[in-house]
């Protein structure tokens, strides 16, 4: 009897959790696609650009406000001069990106703020020619 009750409860509850996760995932993807660039900074070499984006959940109303509570509204991307995306923090769930400090380039390292400090992308292709290591 208990086994049947557990099975009877697990299917609808598990399905609901799965549907909520898929809805959140879809809203997050759409909000990222509709994100607005709030800041950008070029690397010292001028070869790359670090852009700050803010996700836009407004199309979802109350559901969007609830979805925005389960992740950062901000994310960062690095592009080269050709416009190709080299790196993104968009789906890095271990970092809770914020926009309280300006992003920075330290040589070939793109630094961006998170709730627990700074995170970075190390981009060798963005370094100045004199900063690249010599090859033997």
Wavefront OBJ file of the C-alpha trace (Angstrom):
o trace
v 0.000 0.000 0.000
v 2.771 2.437 0.959
v 4.690 1.546 -2.183
v 1.690 2.389 -4.375
v 1.140 5.679 -2.531
v 4.785 6.697 -2.995
v 4.637 5.792 -6.694
v 1.344 7.665 -7.092
v 2.832 10.824 -5.495
v 6.247 10.611 -7.156
v 5.005 10.757 -10.733
v 3.017 14.029 -10.501
v 5.480 15.741 -8.125
v 8.474 14.686 -10.204
v 6.741 15.799 -13.393
v 5.889 19.171 -11.838
v 9.481 19.720 -10.745
v 10.739 18.797 -14.210
v 8.248 21.156 -15.887
v 9.181 24.018 -13.537
v 12.867 23.460 -14.275
v 12.264 23.419 -18.027
v 10.149 26.593 -17.778
v 12.892 28.337 -15.775
v 15.539 27.142 -18.234
v 13.509 28.441 -21.196
v 12.865 31.809 -19.522
v 16.556 32.155 -18.677
v 17.560 31.394 -22.275
v 15.021 33.870 -23.673
v 16.066 36.533 -21.133
v 19.709 35.998 -22.147
v 18.820 36.304 -25.835
v 17.023 39.598 -25.080
v 19.781 40.861 -22.759
v 20.966 44.462 -22.964
v 24.638 45.474 -23.088
v 25.275 47.747 -20.108
v 29.046 48.191 -20.423
v 31.994 47.153 -22.553
v 35.737 47.524 -22.211
v 38.523 46.721 -24.659
v 41.616 44.765 -23.689
v 44.912 46.621 -23.442
v 45.981 45.202 -26.791
v 42.665 46.213 -28.378
v 42.227 42.650 -29.662
v 39.236 41.765 -27.469
v 36.154 43.283 -25.900
v 34.588 42.353 -22.541
v 30.856 43.129 -22.471
v 28.480 43.254 -19.512
v 24.917 42.059 -20.198
v 21.736 42.368 -18.132
v 19.077 39.700 -18.680
v 15.594 40.968 -19.545
v 12.821 38.981 -17.858
v 10.152 41.659 -18.422
v 8.349 39.676 -21.143
v 7.323 37.091 -18.535
v 5.790 39.450 -15.958
v 5.442 37.945 -12.483
v 6.821 34.578 -13.631
v 9.894 36.406 -14.962
v 10.436 38.181 -11.655
v 10.255 34.824 -9.890
v 12.615 33.215 -12.423
v 15.131 36.053 -12.014
v 15.402 35.196 -8.306
v 17.050 31.875 -9.206
v 20.186 33.239 -10.816
v 22.126 36.334 -11.642
v 20.637 39.065 -13.821
v 24.116 39.855 -15.188
v 26.592 37.903 -17.266
v 29.783 38.648 -19.184
v 31.090 37.752 -22.619
v 34.451 38.216 -24.344
v 34.585 38.856 -28.099
v 37.514 39.186 -30.491
v 37.784 41.945 -33.128
v 35.959 39.785 -35.687
v 32.942 39.620 -33.346
v 33.418 35.950 -32.455
v 32.472 35.028 -28.890
v 35.491 33.628 -27.051
v 34.094 33.116 -23.530
v 30.928 33.616 -21.487
v 29.844 33.423 -17.855
v 26.225 33.030 -18.986
v 25.727 29.442 -17.843
v 28.251 29.302 -15.014
v 25.972 28.588 -12.051
v 28.798 28.536 -9.496
v 29.290 32.288 -9.888
v 26.644 34.842 -8.994
v 27.658 37.742 -11.241
v 26.918 41.298 -10.129
v 27.378 44.725 -11.641
v 28.581 46.632 -8.586
v 32.123 47.202 -9.885
v 33.476 47.950 -13.331
v 35.021 45.102 -15.291
v 38.785 45.213 -15.838
v 41.477 43.790 -18.066
v 44.742 42.738 -16.416
v 46.988 41.827 -19.313
v 45.302 38.830 -20.921
v 42.864 38.314 -18.048
v 39.284 39.655 -18.256
v 38.078 40.295 -14.675
v 34.405 40.593 -13.713
v 32.710 40.952 -10.307
v 30.728 38.234 -8.563
v 28.944 38.204 -5.233
v 31.955 36.418 -3.670
v 34.793 38.388 -5.268
v 36.253 38.481 -8.739
v 36.172 35.857 -11.480
v 38.100 35.903 -14.728
v 38.677 34.545 -18.193
v 42.298 34.060 -19.216
v 42.419 34.852 -22.910
v 45.872 34.393 -24.462
v 44.606 35.691 -27.806
v 43.734 39.029 -26.130
v 47.213 39.699 -24.751
v 49.481 42.366 -26.169
v 52.236 41.015 -28.421
v 54.937 41.925 -25.863
v 53.043 40.148 -23.053
v 52.902 36.776 -24.787
v 55.438 34.174 -23.586
v 58.464 33.558 -25.791
v 58.627 30.242 -27.614
v 61.890 28.321 -27.780
l 1 2 3 4 5 6 7 8 9 10 11 12 13 14 15 16 17 18 19 20 21 22 23 24 25 26 27 28 29 30 31 32 33 34 35 36 37 38 39 40 41 42 43 44 45 46 47 48 49 50 51 52 53 54 55 56 57 58 59 60 61 62 63 64 65 66 67 68 69 70 71 72 73 74 75 76 77 78 79 80 81 82 83 84 85 86 87 88 89 90 91 92 93 94 95 96 97 98 99 100 101 102 103 104 105 106 107 108 109 110 111 112 113 114 115 116 117 118 119 120 121 122 123 124 125 126 127 128 129 130 131 132 133 134 135 136
